[in-house]
Amino acid sequence: MSSAKLDYTIEIPDQPYRSRETSPERGRKEAGTPLPVVILLGWGGCRDKNLAKYSAIYHKRGCIVIRYTAPWHMVFFSESLGIPSLRVLAQKLLGLLFDYEIEKEPLLFHVFSNAGAMLYRYVLELLHTHQHFCHLRVVGTIFDSSPGDGNLVGALRALAAILEHRAAALRLLLLVAFALVAVLFRVLLSPLTTLFHSHFYDRLQDAASRWPELYLYSQADKVVLARDVERMVEARLAHRVLVHSVDFVSSAHVSHLRAYPTYYTSLCVDFMRSCVHC
C-alpha cells in the first residue's frame, strides 16, 4: 500500500515523523508494547497546526497519532457531484498503518465536521469490504461537530470561512457555484444520483460498525445542526451501538476544545482508554 502524495502528519511517542507528499519512513517501537493509534480527520480547510492541538491530547498519553485533512475542493465539490474521490484517500490513509507496521494496534478515529465524516464514510466501507483492511482492530470513534445532514446554509458558512483570504470575486464565484451544485444534485437530481452515490449521512446511520461512538456537539453550532447529530445518535442506538453524546450547548462549530479545554480533554481521554481496554 503506497502512501505517496498523501499530505499527513504522524507522531510516534519519542519518535516524531513528518511527511509531506513523500513515502514514509517506517516507524519503530519496542516489540510487545501496545500503542493505541488515533487517526484525526480534520474539518474543511483545517490546517495541521489546528489539528496538532487535538493531537497533543493523545500523544501526551502515549498514543501514535496520524493527522490528515482531505482537500476542501473534494469535500465541497467532488462529493456534491457524486464523485467518490475521497475513497482513494481513505485507502491511502489506512495504508499508512501497514507502512509504519502498526496495523495490529488498537485504532481509534477522531472525526471533525462533515469533511472528516465524508472521509470516514469511505474508511468504514473499506474496513468492511477490502480484504487488506478487514482485520484492523478499530475500538472506537469520536465525532466532533458531526455529522450533519444537508444544511446548505451551514455548508456555505464553512466554505466562506475556508475562502476568507481569497480574492472577493473568486470567493463569490466559488460560493455561488457550490450553492448551484448543491441545489441541482441534492434536490433536483437526488433520485438519480442516489442510485450511484448515496449520501454519507445515510451511510453512517446504517454503518455496520459496532464499536463505541462518542458525539461531541453543541446547540450553538450553525454549521452542523444539533438536531442532525441527535438524530444520528438515535439511529446508532437503534443499531445497538454503545453511544455516548455530550452537548456543549454554547460552543461554536469545532470550538468545543477551545471553549472547554479541560472537560473536552477528559472526555476524549476517558473514551479512548475505555475503548482500548474494553
C-alpha positions, 0 to 999 in steps of 0.5 A, spaced: 500 500 500 503 506 497 502 512 501 505 517 496 502 524 495 498 523 501 499 530 505 499 527 513 502 528 519 504 522 524 507 522 531 510 516 534 511 517 542 519 519 542 519 518 535 516 524 531 515 523 523 513 528 518 511 527 511 509 531 506 507 528 499 513 523 500 513 515 502 514 514 509 519 512 513 517 506 517 516 507 524 519 503 530 517 501 537 519 496 542 516 489 540 510 487 545 508 494 547 501 496 545 500 503 542 493 505 541 493 509 534 488 515 533 487 517 526 484 525 526 480 527 520 480 534 520 474 539 518 474 543 511 480 547 510 483 545 517 490 546 517 495 541 521 497 546 526 489 546 528 489 539 528 496 538 532 492 541 538 487 535 538 493 531 537 497 533 543 491 530 547 493 523 545 500 523 544 501 526 551 498 519 553 502 515 549 498 514 543 501 514 535 497 519 532 496 520 524 493 527 522 490 528 515 485 533 512 482 531 505 482 537 500 476 542 501 475 542 493 473 534 494 469 535 500 465 541 497 465 539 490 467 532 488 462 529 493 456 534 491 457 531 484 457 524 486 464 523 485 467 518 490 474 521 490 475 521 497 475 513 497 482 513 494 484 517 500 481 513 505 485 507 502 491 511 502 490 513 509 489 506 512 495 504 508 499 508 512 498 503 518 501 497 514 507 502 512 509 504 519 507 496 521 502 498 526 496 495 523 495 490 529 494 496 534 488 498 537 485 504 532 481 509 534 478 515 529 477 522 531 472 525 526 471 533 525 465 536 521 462 533 515 469 533 511 472 528 516 465 524 516 465 524 508 472 521 509 470 516 514 464 514 510 469 511 505 474 508 511 468 504 514 466 501 507 473 499 506 474 496 513 468 492 511 469 490 504 477 490 502 480 484 504 487 488 506 483 492 511 478 487 514 482 485 520 484 492 523 482 492 530 478 499 530 475 500 538 472 506 537 470 513 534 469 520 536 465 525 532 466 532 533 461 537 530 458 531 526 455 529 522 450 533 519 445 532 514 444 537 508 444 544 511 446 548 505 446 554 509 451 551 514 455 548 508 456 555 505 458 558 512 464 553 512 466 554 505 466 562 506 470 561 512 475 556 508 475 562 502 476 568 507 483 570 504 481 569 497 480 574 492 472 577 493 470 575 486 473 568 486 470 567 493 463 569 490 464 565 484 466 559 488 460 560 493 455 561 488 457 555 484 457 550 490 450 553 492 448 551 484 451 544 485 448 543 491 441 545 489 441 541 482 444 534 485 441 534 492 434 536 490 433 536 483 437 530 481 437 526 488 433 520 485 438 519 480 444 520 483 442 516 489 442 510 485 450 511 484 452 515 490 448 515 496 449 520 501 454 519 507 449 521 512 445 515 510 451 511 510 453 512 517 446 511 520 446 504 517 454 503 518 455 496 520 460 498 525 459 496 532 464 499 536 463 505 541 461 512 538 462 518 542 458 525 539 461 531 541 456 537 539 453 543 541 446 547 540 450 553 538 453 550 532 450 553 525 454 549 521 452 542 523 445 542 526 444 539 533 438 536 531 442 532 525 447 529 530 441 527 535 438 524 530 444 520 528 445 518 535 438 515 535 439 511 529 446 508 532 442 506 538 437 503 534 443 499 531 445 497 538 451 501 538 454 503 545 453 511 544 455 516 548 453 524 546 455 530 550 452 537 548 456 543 549 450 547 548 454 554 547 460 552 543 461 554 536 462 549 530 469 545 532 470 550 538 468 545 543 476 544 545 477 551 545 471 553 549 472 547 554 479 545 554 479 541 560 472 537 560 473 536 552 480 533 554 477 528 559 472 526 555 476 524 549 481 521 554 476 517 558 473 514 551 479 512 548 482 508 554 475 505 555 475 503 548 482 500 548 481 496 554 474 494 553 
